[in-house]
């Protein structure tokens, strides 16, 4: 499992694609934080925070994470190496987990440079260090969990087809539905008791909650449950080859 994890992680950065994905992520967030005028621009807002990162990153990840995961099973299915992988002394769940952890690793690598934003705002604060530390790290935690769901969804989409484009489109669609779809559905009739439960099925409700710096066990259970469902579903899809 460890070797497969290392292979997936290293193979992503042996091509130009890996570096392009990370650069695009950092570039888009940097432009909205420091260049483009608006309420989330750090220099114009007048507040010592990096909320722009946590507002933009979920939307950027919505497309970049599927771009990362679309090849993980689709390419191996298309080239025939997936059958070879199944002959190795490793279980289907371990294969899924290795690729999932590699996807998370790529996300973390993309997030590490954003710590420069944090320390920059820390220095720009008046007085120095006047930044909501708890809220910032809570937002980072929420962003990692959100990206983890995107990775799990992307793996599921990639396991369904040998076409990377189809995998990408399916992953983006599912991720979009989970991020804003349920919340939008709940807003159709916000006074309904059912709308509360519908909203809680979506990522945005829990991501917004954890981003306040308060780690609620209900939010953690939600993230872990959704990730587990998609990973187990991916394993089921892989096991269907034996049926």
Secondary structure, DSSP 8 states (H G I E B T S, - for coil): -HHHHHHHHHHHHSSHHHHHHHHHHHHHHHIIIIIS-STT-HHHH-SS--HHHHHHHHHHHHHHHHHHHTTTTHHHHHHTHHHHHHTSSS-HHHHHHHHHHHHHHHHHHHHHTTHHHHHHHHHHSSSTT-S-HHHHHHHHHHHHHHHHHHHHHHHHHHHH-S-HHHHHHHHHHHHHIIIIIHHHHHGGGTTSHHHHHHHTTSHHHHHHHHTTT---HHHHHHHHHHHHHHHHHHHHHHHGGG-
